[in-house]
Amino acid sequence: MDGQTLRLPDQPREPGRPGIVYARPYTRIAVLGMGSWGTALASVAAASGREVRLWGRREDLAQRMRETGRNDDYLPDTPLPDGIEPTSDLAHALDGAEAVLIVTPSSSLREMCGVMRPLLPQGIPLALCCKGIERRTGYLLSHAVEEELPGHPVGALSGPTFARETALGHPTAATIAFEFRYTDRLAPDDSPAARLSVSMSCPSFRPYMSDDLVGVEVGGAVKNVIAIACGMMTGAGYAENTRAALITRGIDEMKVLAEALGGKRETVTGLSGAGDLTLTCSSTTSRNMSLGVQLGEGKSRAECFDGRDVVVEGEISAASVIELARRIGVSMPICEAVHAILYDGADLNQTFTDLWARPIESEPRALEIELAHPSAMTES
């Protein structure tokens, strides 16, 4: 496309079908975070033809990556494609960047924004590739970034994406979401969502666009908590019926929270909600699922991961999601159960027994009938 934005000539279109447009990809992308997911996303961007600067705090790791062409600490069996420049110099990573993928932990996001502020080119889009809800404020991560870095379009990249499989080139799909301003709807080919989507498109990685940033972020935050619940039940010896029920009702909890915050329920049924939840609840490759399994087996938190200090996003989200849900009056019983076990010392088996004995609800919600559960009744 020679750097030009191309659009199909005007011609009659079916109502409701806007037709195909051609968006101009970004030339240079900065990826902030040199862990497994940051490295995988850098690999996708490079495979899509972008110039990529991959930033991490550790110069020793950046130097080894430059020398060996792989990230031996996080993805040792995955060679880096050409076009990736690892660096520990944040100013260099951001210099000339046309878009930034932020893959640092959610707990340090505001700190990261403060460091980026004087170095960030004006107005370039920022895509969050970490997941969660900020504690204390109850903000979605995009809101926290908008507060710290005003004047930049802020979006999210989310979906069912294990880092190693993505980096190895297994076919993978994800959602890229930005709020669409009026000008974005007039010229969708020039919107950050469109431009980043084509920038991250290669034979093995297929992005889908969304204008529902709230729904995408809620799905990404809540799915990690539900994955811990599924892991707990698996570790405690329950079977597939239980996991399927938790996944399905977990999706409903995502929908309720997303809708309460102004998102769309249908977004939660897509890649960033149901898709990501299904993957995360299906394998101990997920740290969230793995933590749950170990707790379900009776290990203390300190004994999990062989005593290593492993950051588990769902563990953080279990607190922030429940704080937010209680603040706005949303019922999320599965997330409440996980929170009670992680933070209140509740007995795991008794907590899930109580979860199953809650009043019988209706599906769909419109029926609005609630029945006392027989197992919760006491003899008179």
C-alpha positions in Angstrom: 0.0 0.0 0.0 3.1 2.2 -0.1 2.2 4.0 3.1 -1.1 5.3 1.7 -4.5 4.9 3.1 -6.7 3.3 0.4 -10.5 3.0 0.3 -12.7 1.3 -2.2 -14.5 3.7 -4.6 -18.0 4.7 -3.5 -20.5 2.3 -4.7 -24.0 1.1 -3.6 -23.9 -0.9 -0.5 -26.4 -3.0 1.3 -28.0 -1.3 4.3 -26.1 -2.1 7.5 -23.0 -3.3 5.5 -20.4 -0.6 5.4 -18.2 -2.4 2.9 -14.5 -3.1 3.0 -12.0 -0.4 3.7 -8.2 -0.5 3.6 -6.4 0.9 6.7 -2.8 2.1 6.8 -0.6 0.0 9.3 1.7 1.6 11.7 5.4 1.4 10.7 7.0 1.2 14.2 5.5 -0.3 17.3 6.9 -0.2 20.8 6.1 -3.2 23.1 6.6 -2.4 26.8 7.2 -5.6 28.8 9.8 -8.3 28.0 8.0 -11.2 29.6 6.4 -14.1 27.7 3.3 -12.1 26.4 5.2 -9.0 25.5 7.7 -11.1 23.6 4.9 -13.0 21.8 3.2 -9.8 20.8 6.5 -8.3 19.6 6.9 -11.5 17.5 3.4 -11.0 16.0 4.1 -7.4 15.1 7.4 -8.2 13.5 5.9 -11.1 11.6 3.3 -8.6 10.4 6.0 -6.4 8.9 6.4 -3.8 11.6 9.6 -2.4 13.1 9.4 -3.4 16.8 11.3 -2.1 19.8 10.7 -4.5 22.8 11.4 -2.8 26.1 12.2 -4.4 29.5 13.8 -3.2 32.7 16.6 -5.8 32.6 19.5 -4.9 30.4 21.1 -8.3 30.9 18.0 -10.0 29.4 17.8 -7.4 26.5 21.5 -8.0 25.8 21.1 -11.8 25.7 18.1 -11.5 23.4 20.1 -9.4 21.0 22.9 -11.9 21.1 20.9 -15.2 20.9 17.7 -14.1 19.0 15.4 -15.6 21.7 14.1 -14.9 25.1 15.6 -17.7 27.1 14.0 -16.6 30.4 10.4 -16.7 29.2 10.1 -18.3 25.7 13.3 -20.3 25.3 12.1 -22.5 22.5 10.8 -19.7 20.4 13.2 -17.9 18.0 12.5 -14.2 17.6 11.7 -13.1 14.0 13.7 -10.4 12.3 12.6 -6.8 13.0 12.6 -6.9 16.9 15.1 -4.7 18.7 15.2 -5.6 22.5 16.2 -2.6 24.7 16.2 -1.5 28.3 16.2 2.2 27.2 12.6 3.3 27.4 13.3 6.6 25.7 14.8 4.7 22.7 11.9 2.3 22.7 9.4 5.1 22.4 11.3 7.3 20.0 9.5 7.3 16.7 6.8 4.9 17.9 3.5 5.2 16.2 1.6 2.9 18.6 2.5 1.4 22.0 1.5 -2.0 23.4 1.6 -1.9 27.2 2.3 -5.4 28.6 3.5 -4.5 32.1 1.7 -5.8 35.2 -1.6 -4.0 36.0 -0.4 -3.4 39.5 2.4 -1.1 38.3 0.5 0.5 35.4 0.2 4.0 36.9 3.9 4.0 37.8 4.7 3.0 34.2 2.5 5.8 32.8 4.4 8.3 35.0 7.8 7.1 33.6 6.4 7.2 30.0 4.8 10.6 30.2 7.8 12.8 29.3 9.0 10.3 26.7 5.8 9.6 24.8 5.2 11.1 21.3 2.1 13.3 21.3 -1.3 11.6 20.6 -0.1 8.1 19.7 -2.5 5.3 20.6 -1.9 3.0 23.6 -3.2 -0.6 23.7 -3.3 -2.3 27.0 -2.3 -5.9 26.9 -2.6 -6.5 30.7 -5.9 -7.2 32.4 -7.6 -6.2 35.6 -9.5 -3.5 37.5 -7.6 -1.0 39.6 -7.9 -1.3 43.4 -8.9 1.7 45.4 -10.4 3.6 42.5 -12.4 0.7 40.9 -11.2 2.1 37.5 -10.9 -0.1 34.4 -7.2 0.0 33.4 -8.0 2.2 30.4 -9.5 4.9 32.7 -6.4 4.9 34.9 -4.2 5.4 31.8 -6.5 8.1 30.4 -6.1 9.9 33.8 -2.3 9.6 33.7 -1.7 10.2 30.0 -4.5 12.5 28.7 -4.6 13.1 24.9 -3.8 9.6 23.8 -6.4 7.1 22.4 -6.4 4.2 24.8 -7.6 0.7 23.9 -7.0 -2.9 24.7 -5.8 -6.1 23.0 -7.4 -9.2 24.6 -8.5 -12.7 23.7 -7.7 -16.5 24.1 -4.0 -16.2 23.7 -1.4 -18.3 25.4 1.9 -16.6 24.8 4.0 -19.6 23.7 1.4 -20.8 21.2 1.1 -17.3 19.8 4.8 -16.8 19.5 5.2 -20.2 17.8 2.7 -19.2 15.1 -0.3 -21.4 16.0 -3.4 -19.8 14.5 -4.7 -17.3 17.1 -7.4 -14.6 17.2 -7.9 -11.7 19.5 -9.9 -8.5 19.9 -8.6 -5.0 19.6 -10.9 -2.5 21.1 -10.9 1.3 21.1 -13.8 3.6 21.7 -14.9 5.0 18.4 -15.2 8.8 18.3 -17.4 10.5 15.8 -14.4 11.1 13.5 -13.6 7.4 13.7 -17.0 6.4 12.5 -16.7 8.9 9.6 -13.3 7.4 8.6 -13.0 4.0 10.2 -9.9 3.2 8.2 -8.0 5.9 10.1 -9.2 4.8 13.5 -6.7 3.4 16.0 -8.6 0.1 16.2 -8.4 -0.4 12.4 -4.8 0.7 12.0 -3.6 -1.4 14.9 -5.6 -4.4 13.7 -3.9 -4.4 10.3 -0.6 -3.7 12.0 -0.9 -6.9 14.0 -2.3 -9.1 11.2 -0.2 -12.0 9.9 -1.0 -15.5 8.6 -1.1 -16.9 12.2 -2.6 -13.9 14.1 -6.1 -12.6 13.3 -7.4 -9.5 15.1 -11.1 -8.6 15.4 -12.1 -4.9 16.0 -14.4 -3.7 18.7 -15.7 -0.3 19.8 -16.8 -1.7 23.2 -13.7 -1.1 25.3 -15.6 -1.5 28.6 -16.9 -4.9 27.6 -13.5 -6.2 26.5 -11.8 -5.0 29.6 -14.4 -6.4 31.9 -14.1 -9.8 30.2 -10.4 -9.8 30.6 -10.5 -8.9 34.3 -13.3 -11.2 35.4 -12.2 -14.3 33.4 -9.0 -14.6 35.5 -11.1 -14.8 38.7 -13.4 -17.5 37.2 -10.3 -19.4 36.1 -9.1 -19.6 39.7 -12.6 -20.9 40.7 -12.4 -23.6 38.0 -8.9 -24.5 39.2 -10.0 -24.8 42.8 -12.8 -27.1 41.9 -10.5 -29.2 39.7 -7.9 -29.5 42.4 -10.5 -30.4 45.0 -11.5 -33.4 42.8 -14.7 -32.1 41.1 -15.2 -33.0 37.5 -16.1 -31.6 34.1 -19.8 -30.8 34.9 -18.7 -28.5 37.6 -16.2 -26.7 35.4 -18.7 -26.2 32.6 -21.2 -24.7 35.1 -18.6 -22.3 36.4 -17.6 -21.2 33.0 -21.2 -20.6 31.9 -22.3 -18.8 35.0 -19.0 -17.0 35.0 -19.9 -15.5 31.6 -23.1 -14.3 33.1 -21.2 -12.5 35.8 -19.1 -10.8 33.2 -22.2 -9.7 31.3 -23.8 -8.3 34.4 -20.7 -6.2 35.3 -20.1 -5.1 31.8 -23.6 -3.9 31.3 -23.6 -2.1 34.7 -20.5 -0.2 33.6 -21.9 0.8 30.2 -20.5 -2.1 28.1 -22.4 -4.5 25.9 -23.5 -8.0 27.0 -22.8 -9.4 23.6 -19.1 -8.4 23.8 -18.7 -10.9 26.6 -19.7 -13.8 24.3 -16.8 -12.9 22.0 -13.1 -13.6 22.0 -12.2 -11.3 24.9 -14.9 -12.8 27.1 -16.1 -16.4 26.5 -13.1 -17.2 24.3 -10.5 -16.1 26.8 -12.4 -17.6 29.7 -12.7 -21.0 27.9 -9.0 -21.1 27.3 -7.9 -19.9 30.7 -10.2 -22.4 32.4 -9.0 -25.4 30.4 -5.3 -25.6 31.1 -2.8 -25.2 33.9 -0.7 -23.3 31.3 -2.8 -20.4 32.8 -1.3 -19.2 36.1 -4.8 -18.4 37.3 -6.0 -22.0 36.7 -2.8 -23.4 38.1 -3.1 -21.3 41.3 -6.7 -22.6 41.8 -5.7 -26.2 41.2 -2.9 -26.0 43.8 -5.2 -24.3 46.4 -7.9 -26.9 45.6 -5.3 -29.7 46.4 -4.9 -28.2 49.8 -1.6 -26.3 49.4 -1.2 -23.0 51.2 -0.7 -19.9 49.1 3.0 -19.8 50.2 3.5 -23.4 48.9 2.0 -22.7 45.5 4.4 -22.6 42.5 7.1 -24.3 44.6 7.3 -21.3 46.8 8.2 -18.9 43.9 6.9 -15.4 43.9 4.6 -15.7 40.9 2.3 -12.8 40.0 -1.3 -14.1 39.3 -3.5 -11.4 37.8 -6.7 -13.1 38.9 -5.6 -13.0 42.5 -5.3 -9.3 42.3 -8.5 -9.0 40.3 -10.5 -11.1 42.8 -10.1 -8.2 45.2 -10.6 -5.3 42.8 -13.6 -6.9 41.0 -15.5 -7.6 44.2 -14.7 -4.1 45.6 -16.2 -2.6 42.4 -19.2 -5.0 42.2 -20.1 -4.2 45.8 -19.7 -0.5 45.2 -22.2 -0.5 42.3 -24.5 -3.2 43.7 -23.8 -6.0 41.2 -24.1 -9.7 42.3 -21.1 -11.9 41.4 -21.4 -15.0 43.5 -18.6 -17.0 41.9 -16.2 -14.1 42.2 -17.4 -13.6 45.8 -16.5 -17.2 46.5 -13.0 -16.9 45.2 -12.5 -13.6 47.1 -13.7 -15.3 50.4 -11.2 -18.2 50.0 -8.3 -16.0 48.9 -8.8 -13.1 51.3 -11.1 -14.1 54.1 -9.7 -17.5 54.9 -13.0 -19.3 54.0 -13.0 -23.1 53.7 -12.8 -24.0 50.0 -15.2 -27.0 50.0 -17.7 -25.3 52.3 -17.7 -22.1 50.2 -18.5 -24.0 47.0 -21.1 -26.1 48.8 -22.8 -22.8 49.8 -22.4 -21.5 46.3 -24.4 -24.5 44.9 -27.1 -24.0 47.7 -27.9 -20.5 46.8 -31.5 -19.7 45.8 -32.5 -21.2 42.5 -32.5 -18.5 39.8 -34.0 -18.3 36.4 -32.4 -18.5 32.9 -33.1 -16.2 31.1 -33.0 -13.4 33.7 -36.2 -11.9 32.3 -38.2 -14.6 34.1 -37.3 -13.0 37.4 -38.1 -15.9 39.7 -36.0 -17.0 42.6 -36.6 -20.1 44.6 -35.2 -21.3 47.9 -32.8 -24.2 47.4 -33.8 -27.3 49.3 -30.3 -28.0 50.5 -30.2 -24.6 52.2 -33.4 -25.2 54.2 -33.2 -26.3 57.8 -35.7 -28.7 59.3 -38.5 -27.0 61.2 
